[in-house]
Amino acid sequence: MPASPAPRPRVRTAASSVAAAADAPAASAPADGPRAGAPERILAAAAACAGQQGVAQVSLQTVAGVAGVSKALIHYHFRDRDALLARLADWLSDVVVAGEAAALADAPPTGGLDALRD
């Protein structure tokens, strides 16, 4: 494995939030059955596919394979590819906002920017 570059200060970005969302535990099938948590698993899989291939290359078949669900289940929860991608954008913005709120929750008023960076 090649040597990694010198560490940089950790800054929360939309990209890191997307990566965290894609790696979230929701991507695995819960014990309640294959449909339990399916929308979250599908969204996490779509985020992973979009991160690897780009949004233009995301297909429902690929998302279904990554999420471990059928394409029909994606259509059950999301009307079509456009509806999935629109909901993905909303979901990812919720992830970013929640991460920012968590970072700022315990920060003193003068340390807000430092909290976002850490």
WONOR-V12586 format. One record per backbone hydrogen bond with DSSP energy under -1.0 kcal/mol. NH is the residue of the N-H (numbers start at 1). CO is the residue of the C=O. E is the energy in kcal/mol with one decimal. If there is no record, write none. Layout:
# WONOR-V12586
((NH:CO:E) (NH:CO:E))
This chain:
# WONOR-V12586
((12:116:-1.3) (17:13:-2.1) (18:14:-2.5) (19:15:-2.3) (20:16:-2.3) (21:17:-2.5) (22:18:-2.4) (23:19:-1.6) (27:24:-1.9) (28:25:-2.0) (33:30:-1.1) (38:35:-2.2) (41:37:-2.3) (42:38:-2.9) (43:39:-2.5) (44:40:-2.6) (45:41:-2.3) (46:42:-2.7) (47:43:-2.4) (48:44:-2.1) (49:45:-2.7) (50:46:-2.7) (51:47:-2.3) (52:48:-1.9) (53:49:-3.3) (54:50:-1.4) (57:54:-1.2) (58:55:-1.4) (63:59:-2.4) (64:60:-2.7) (65:61:-2.0) (66:62:-2.4) (67:63:-2.7) (68:64:-1.4) (69:64:-2.1) (74:70:-1.4) (75:71:-2.1) (76:72:-1.8) (77:73:-1.8) (78:74:-3.1) (84:80:-2.3) (85:81:-2.7) (86:82:-2.3) (87:83:-2.4) (88:84:-2.4) (89:85:-2.0) (90:86:-1.8) (91:87:-2.9) (92:88:-2.9) (93:89:-2.0) (94:90:-2.1) (95:91:-1.9) (96:92:-2.4) (97:93:-2.6) (98:94:-2.5) (99:95:-2.2) (100:96:-2.4) (101:97:-2.7) (102:98:-2.4) (103:99:-2.1) (104:100:-2.0) (105:101:-1.4) (111:108:-2.1) (115:111:-2.2) (116:112:-1.7) (117:113:-1.7) (118:114:-1.9))
